[in-house]
Amino acid sequence: MAASTKGWPASLWRETARPRPSFGEAGGSQRADVVIVGGGYTGLSAAQRFVERGLRPLIVEANGIGWAASGRNGGVVSPKFRFAIPDIARRHGLGVARRMAELGHEAVEAVEAAVRRNGIADADLAMTGNLRCAHSSGAFDALKAEARTMREDFGDETIRILDRDEVAEETGSQDFVGGVLVSHAGLIHPLNYALGLAEGVCGRGVGIWEGAPATAIRHDGSEVVVETPVGAIRAKHVLFATNGYSDLTPGTAAIRRSVIPFRSAMVATGPLPEELRARLLRHGRSYSETRRMMRWFRPYRDRLIFGGRGAFGKTDSKAAFDALERAMQRVFPDMEGVPVTHRWSGLVAMTLDAVPQIGRLDDRIAFALGYNGAGIAMASLMGRYAADVTLGDRPDLALLGPRKLPNVPFYSLREPAVRLTAGWYQFLDTIGR
């Protein structure tokens, strides 16, 4: 059953994506070893791992492969967490911090391995690094201290501190006072990556039901029954892999209160003139700011994509897009007159403790979600670990789990709380704090 195009964002990724594959007819009464609810990076990576362990998984996806965050994000492959590794060391000890750093690098390697394994050439994976650009002298001091700690305590000899002139040469912008370059990071076409993963697992016998939201999930003896509008599946296990879109379907009610969805918006320009391309983002990396309301930018072929957080509500926001375009003009004043051709947004799943969540609700149902804006790499890795956790294993994931599912207090107030927090962060960014 092919996915409907209704409700798909008019993104640059959709316009430049490979032809959508057909995964066969969905529906009927089925049996599987595992039902995976959600067909994004987490669910697809988990499906691959289940197959490796000799199981027969089936994926149910409410819309289509790549409809949600896996097809809407900025295409940045990064090992980062919301907390810096040195901060984790101060709070939890050096051993935990080292394991978290290892997991960050494992996550990037999981993407590289998946692209190779499935032959996803049109994912356009380019391991060109990520440059974190300091918006103030205080932010630059913090970046430099973090970089020195990563070298001295964690043996990262690849991390580089860049001064104002070097960052200006890298970006073509005079807006930053310095930066830190992380080499083990890159860029990808996120929708082609998702579609390639889906084709890969489908070729290994994994069933994929598109247009099949999980409307109810119930235990029946030693099995779990997942009901959808097109049919029901009986399975030994269920894995929830719906991340920031967990409130879309009644069947995922058990996990929706564990994350705070935060809308991230982005715009893409038309093709840049050759002279401008030679000056802006010339090294083809991803670039992110140190602001609390982080903005980021990257090239895609002959275009520029500029994104950031701070959009609100359940749909695209013209005000958020307009604000992004103004910010882009401030960072890159030479862009004046270059048209914006695409605007789109998606949901980032934020967690209260700033790390992803993985664990089990009971001995039949597991979950993995909450990537805090770094989901391409981390979801690709956590999906694999989530498969192991679903089957009762307890891998060493340091702060990530396995753990009990936390609930966000006062969940019904999440939207006004997000607005208040974002407003405070924007104020601090404005005054350079």
matplotlib code that plots the C-alpha trace (Angstrom):
import matplotlib.pyplot as plt

x = [0.0, 1.6, 1.6, -0.8, 0.8, -1.8, -0.1, 3.4, 5.6, 6.6, 10.3, 13.4, 14.0, 10.7, 11.3, 14.7, 13.9, 14.2, 11.0, 8.9, 8.9, 5.9, 6.0, 3.1, -0.5, -1.1, -3.9, -5.6, -5.0, -1.3, 1.3, 4.8, 7.5, 7.6, 5.4, 7.3, 5.1, 6.7, 8.6, 11.3, 15.0, 14.4, 11.9, 13.8, 17.1, 15.4, 13.9, 17.3, 18.6, 15.6, 16.3, 19.9, 18.7, 16.5, 13.1, 10.3, 9.3, 6.4, 6.4, 3.1, 3.4, 0.6, 1.4, 4.3, 8.0, 9.8, 6.5, 7.6, 10.9, 12.9, 12.0, 11.8, 15.0, 18.0, 20.2, 22.9, 24.7, 26.2, 27.6, 26.4, 24.0, 22.3, 24.7, 28.4, 30.5, 32.6, 29.3, 28.3, 31.7, 31.2, 27.8, 28.2, 31.9, 34.5, 33.5, 29.9, 31.1, 33.5, 30.8, 28.4, 31.2, 31.6, 27.8, 27.9, 30.6, 28.8, 25.7, 27.6, 29.2, 25.7, 24.6, 27.8, 27.3, 23.6, 24.4, 27.0, 25.0, 21.9, 23.8, 22.1, 24.2, 21.6, 21.7, 24.7, 26.4, 29.4, 31.5, 32.8, 32.5, 30.4, 31.5, 30.0, 30.0, 30.2, 27.8, 29.5, 32.9, 31.4, 30.2, 33.6, 35.3, 33.0, 33.6, 37.4, 37.3, 35.1, 37.5, 40.5, 38.8, 37.9, 41.5, 43.0, 40.5, 38.9, 41.8, 40.0, 42.9, 40.7, 38.8, 40.0, 39.6, 39.1, 39.5, 37.2, 39.0, 39.0, 35.3, 34.7, 36.7, 34.8, 31.3, 31.5, 29.9, 31.3, 28.6, 30.8, 33.7, 35.2, 34.3, 35.1, 35.3, 34.3, 35.5, 33.3, 30.1, 28.5, 25.6, 23.0, 19.8, 17.5, 14.5, 16.6, 18.3, 14.9, 13.6, 16.8, 16.6, 13.0, 13.9, 16.8, 14.7, 11.8, 14.3, 15.2, 11.5, 10.3, 6.7, 5.9, 2.3, 2.0, -1.2, -1.7, -1.9, -1.9, -5.3, -5.1, -2.7, -3.7, -2.3, -3.9, -2.3, 1.3, 0.8, 0.3, -2.4, -1.8, -5.0, -4.9, -7.7, -6.5, -6.0, -4.7, -1.3, -0.5, 3.1, 5.3, 6.7, 5.9, 8.4, 7.2, 9.4, 7.3, 9.5, 8.0, 4.9, 3.7, 0.5, -0.7, -2.3, -4.3, -2.1, 1.0, -0.8, 1.5, 4.6, 3.4, 3.8, 7.5, 8.7, 8.0, 7.5, 9.2, 8.7, 11.9, 11.5, 13.8, 14.0, 15.9, 17.1, 17.0, 20.4, 23.0, 25.1, 28.5, 30.4, 28.3, 28.8, 32.5, 32.4, 29.7, 30.1, 32.9, 33.9, 30.5, 30.0, 27.1, 27.3, 25.5, 25.3, 25.9, 22.6, 20.1, 17.6, 20.0, 20.1, 22.0, 22.8, 24.2, 24.7, 22.8, 24.2, 24.0, 21.5, 21.6, 19.4, 18.9, 17.0, 16.2, 13.9, 11.2, 8.2, 5.1, 1.8, 0.8, 1.3, 3.8, 4.1, 4.6, 6.0, 8.6, 9.6, 9.8, 12.0, 14.3, 14.7, 15.5, 18.1, 19.6, 19.9, 21.7, 24.1, 24.6, 23.9, 25.3, 22.2, 19.9, 17.9, 18.4, 14.9, 13.7, 12.0, 11.0, 9.7, 8.9, 9.0, 8.8, 8.8, 11.8, 11.3, 12.9, 13.4, 13.6, 17.0, 18.3, 19.2, 17.3, 15.0, 15.1, 13.5, 10.5, 7.0, 6.7, 8.1, 6.3, 6.4, 9.5, 10.2, 13.0, 12.5, 13.6, 16.6, 16.6, 17.3, 20.2, 18.0, 19.6, 22.6, 21.2, 17.9, 20.0, 21.9, 19.1, 16.9, 19.4, 19.9, 16.1, 15.7, 18.0, 16.2, 12.9, 14.2, 15.3, 18.9, 20.5, 23.3, 25.6, 24.0, 25.2, 22.6, 20.4, 19.0, 17.5, 15.2, 11.6, 9.6, 9.5, 6.5, 6.6, 4.9, 1.9, 2.0, -1.2, 0.7, 3.6, 2.8, 2.6, 5.6, 7.6, 6.6, 7.7, 11.0, 11.7, 11.0, 13.5, 16.1, 15.7, 16.2, 19.4, 20.7, 19.9, 22.0, 24.8, 24.4]
y = [0.0, 3.3, 6.2, 9.0, 12.4, 14.2, 16.3, 15.9, 19.0, 20.9, 20.4, 20.4, 16.8, 15.7, 17.5, 15.9, 12.5, 9.1, 7.6, 6.3, 2.5, 0.3, -2.0, -4.2, -4.4, -3.6, -5.1, -8.3, -10.5, -11.1, -12.6, -11.3, -11.8, -8.1, -5.1, -1.9, 1.2, 4.0, 3.8, 6.4, 5.9, 4.2, 1.7, 0.9, 0.4, -1.8, -3.9, -4.5, -5.6, -7.9, -9.6, -10.1, -11.9, -14.2, -12.6, -11.5, -7.9, -5.9, -2.1, -0.1, 3.5, 6.0, 7.9, 7.0, 6.3, 9.6, 11.6, 12.6, 13.8, 11.3, 13.1, 16.7, 17.3, 19.2, 16.3, 16.8, 13.7, 14.5, 12.7, 15.4, 15.4, 18.4, 18.3, 18.6, 15.6, 17.6, 18.6, 14.9, 14.2, 16.8, 15.5, 11.7, 10.9, 10.3, 6.7, 7.6, 10.5, 8.4, 5.8, 8.7, 10.0, 6.4, 6.2, 9.5, 8.2, 4.8, 6.7, 8.4, 5.1, 3.4, 5.8, 5.2, 1.4, 1.6, 3.6, 1.0, -2.0, -0.9, 0.8, 4.1, 6.2, 8.9, 9.6, 11.8, 11.1, 13.4, 13.2, 16.8, 17.7, 20.2, 23.7, 25.1, 28.9, 31.1, 34.0, 35.8, 35.9, 34.1, 31.3, 31.1, 30.8, 27.9, 26.2, 26.5, 25.0, 22.1, 21.5, 21.4, 19.0, 16.7, 16.6, 16.1, 13.8, 12.0, 11.8, 13.6, 14.9, 15.8, 18.7, 22.1, 25.6, 28.3, 32.0, 34.7, 35.0, 31.3, 31.0, 33.9, 32.1, 28.9, 30.4, 33.6, 35.4, 38.0, 37.2, 34.9, 35.4, 31.9, 28.3, 24.6, 22.1, 18.5, 16.2, 13.1, 14.5, 15.1, 15.8, 13.5, 13.6, 12.6, 11.4, 9.3, 7.8, 6.8, 5.4, 3.5, 2.0, 1.0, -0.7, -2.5, -4.0, -4.8, -6.7, -8.8, -9.8, -7.1, -6.1, -2.4, -1.1, 2.5, 4.4, 2.1, 4.1, 2.0, 2.7, 0.3, -2.0, -4.7, -7.8, -11.1, -13.9, -14.2, -12.0, -8.4, -7.3, -4.2, -2.9, -0.6, 0.6, -1.9, -5.0, -6.4, -8.0, -10.5, -10.5, -11.5, -8.0, -4.4, -1.6, 2.1, 4.2, 7.3, 10.0, 13.5, 12.2, 9.9, 11.8, 11.1, 7.8, 6.4, 3.3, 5.3, 7.0, 5.2, 7.1, 10.5, 12.2, 11.3, 14.0, 17.6, 18.1, 21.3, 22.5, 23.1, 25.1, 25.6, 27.3, 26.6, 29.1, 28.8, 28.0, 30.5, 32.4, 30.8, 33.7, 33.5, 29.7, 30.2, 32.4, 30.8, 27.5, 26.6, 23.4, 21.8, 21.2, 21.6, 24.7, 25.4, 28.4, 28.4, 30.3, 28.6, 29.0, 27.3, 28.1, 26.1, 26.1, 23.8, 23.7, 21.3, 21.1, 24.7, 25.9, 27.0, 25.5, 27.6, 26.3, 26.9, 26.3, 28.6, 27.8, 26.9, 25.1, 22.0, 23.4, 25.5, 29.1, 32.0, 34.1, 31.5, 31.2, 35.0, 35.2, 32.6, 34.5, 37.7, 35.8, 34.3, 37.8, 39.0, 36.1, 36.3, 39.9, 39.0, 36.7, 39.7, 39.1, 35.3, 33.7, 31.3, 28.4, 26.0, 26.3, 23.4, 22.3, 19.2, 18.1, 17.6, 15.4, 17.0, 15.2, 16.7, 15.3, 16.1, 12.5, 9.9, 7.4, 3.6, 0.9, -1.4, -0.7, -4.4, -7.7, -7.3, -3.6, -1.5, 2.1, 4.4, 8.1, 11.6, 12.5, 16.2, 17.4, 14.9, 12.1, 11.0, 9.4, 8.7, 7.1, 5.0, 3.6, 3.5, 1.6, -1.2, -1.1, -0.9, -4.2, -5.8, -4.2, -5.4, -8.9, -8.5, -7.6, -4.8, -3.2, -0.6, 2.7, 4.8, 7.6, 6.5, 3.4, 0.9, 2.7, 3.3, 5.7, 9.2, 11.4, 15.2, 16.9, 19.2, 17.8, 19.6, 22.9, 21.9, 24.4, 27.5, 26.3, 25.9, 29.4, 30.9, 29.0, 29.9, 33.6, 33.6, 31.8, 34.4, 37.2, 35.6, 35.1, 38.8, 40.1, 37.7, 35.4]
z = [0.0, -1.1, 1.3, 0.6, -0.3, 1.8, 4.6, 3.3, 3.8, 0.7, 1.6, -0.5, 0.5, -0.9, -4.1, -4.6, -3.2, -5.0, -6.3, -3.4, -3.3, -2.8, 0.2, -0.8, 0.5, 4.1, 6.2, 7.2, 10.2, 10.6, 13.0, 13.6, 16.2, 16.8, 15.8, 15.5, 15.8, 13.7, 10.4, 11.0, 11.7, 15.0, 13.8, 10.6, 12.4, 15.0, 12.2, 10.7, 14.2, 14.7, 11.4, 12.4, 15.5, 13.5, 14.2, 11.8, 12.5, 11.0, 10.9, 11.2, 10.1, 10.6, 7.4, 5.1, 5.5, 5.9, 6.6, 10.1, 11.5, 9.4, 6.3, 7.6, 9.5, 8.4, 7.4, 10.0, 11.2, 14.6, 17.7, 20.1, 23.0, 24.5, 27.4, 26.6, 27.5, 30.0, 31.8, 31.9, 33.5, 36.2, 37.0, 36.6, 36.6, 34.0, 33.3, 32.4, 30.3, 28.3, 27.6, 26.5, 24.1, 22.8, 22.1, 20.3, 17.9, 17.6, 16.5, 13.6, 12.7, 12.7, 9.9, 7.9, 8.3, 7.3, 4.2, 3.2, 4.1, 2.1, -0.8, -0.3, -2.7, -3.1, 0.7, -0.3, 3.0, 3.3, 6.5, 6.2, 9.9, 12.0, 13.0, 16.1, 15.8, 18.9, 18.9, 21.8, 23.6, 26.6, 24.3, 22.6, 26.0, 26.9, 23.5, 24.0, 27.5, 26.3, 23.4, 25.7, 28.0, 25.1, 24.1, 27.5, 29.2, 26.3, 23.8, 21.0, 18.9, 15.9, 17.5, 16.4, 17.8, 15.1, 15.7, 14.3, 11.0, 10.4, 11.1, 8.7, 6.1, 6.7, 6.7, 4.7, 7.6, 10.0, 12.6, 14.8, 17.2, 16.9, 16.8, 17.3, 14.4, 15.1, 12.4, 13.0, 11.7, 8.4, 6.1, 4.5, 2.4, 5.3, 3.3, 0.9, 3.9, 5.4, 2.1, 1.6, 5.0, 4.3, 1.0, 2.7, 5.5, 3.1, 1.0, 4.0, 4.6, 6.9, 6.4, 6.2, 6.6, 5.5, 6.3, 9.3, 12.6, 15.8, 17.1, 20.1, 21.7, 24.2, 25.9, 25.1, 27.1, 26.1, 23.0, 22.2, 19.7, 17.7, 16.0, 13.0, 10.6, 8.0, 10.2, 13.4, 14.2, 16.9, 18.2, 21.0, 21.4, 20.5, 20.1, 20.2, 17.9, 17.4, 19.0, 18.7, 16.9, 19.7, 20.2, 16.6, 17.4, 20.4, 20.5, 21.6, 24.5, 27.0, 25.9, 24.7, 28.1, 28.2, 25.7, 24.9, 21.1, 20.0, 16.4, 14.3, 11.1, 8.1, 4.8, 1.6, -1.0, -4.7, -6.5, -5.3, -7.9, -8.5, -7.0, -3.8, -3.5, -3.7, -0.5, 1.6, 3.4, 1.0, 2.9, 2.7, 6.4, 8.8, 10.9, 14.2, 16.6, 20.3, 21.0, 23.3, 20.5, 18.2, 14.5, 12.0, 8.3, 5.7, 1.9, -0.3, -3.8, -4.9, -2.2, 1.4, 4.1, 7.2, 10.2, 13.9, 16.8, 18.1, 16.0, 18.0, 17.5, 15.5, 12.0, 10.0, 11.2, 8.7, 11.6, 12.3, 8.7, 8.3, 11.4, 10.0, 6.8, 8.7, 10.7, 7.5, 6.1, 9.2, 9.2, 5.4, 4.3, 0.8, 0.4, -0.2, -3.3, -3.3, -3.2, -0.7, -2.5, 0.3, 3.9, 6.1, 9.7, 11.9, 15.6, 17.7, 20.8, 23.9, 27.2, 30.6, 31.3, 27.8, 26.9, 24.8, 26.5, 26.0, 28.0, 28.6, 29.8, 30.6, 29.4, 26.1, 25.2, 24.8, 23.7, 22.3, 21.7, 22.7, 20.6, 21.5, 17.9, 17.1, 15.8, 12.6, 14.2, 17.6, 16.4, 13.9, 16.9, 19.5, 17.2, 17.1, 20.9, 21.4, 19.6, 22.1, 25.0, 23.6, 23.9, 27.5, 27.0, 29.1, 27.0, 28.6, 27.5, 30.4, 31.0, 28.2, 29.9, 29.9, 32.3, 33.3, 31.2, 32.9, 32.6, 32.0, 34.9, 34.1, 30.5, 29.6, 30.1, 27.8, 24.9, 27.1, 29.0, 25.8, 24.7, 28.0, 28.0, 24.4, 25.1, 28.0, 25.9, 23.1, 25.6, 27.0, 23.4, 22.6, 25.5, 24.7, 27.7]

ax = plt.figure().add_subplot(projection="3d")
ax.plot(x, y, z, "-o")
ax.set_aspect("equal")
plt.show()
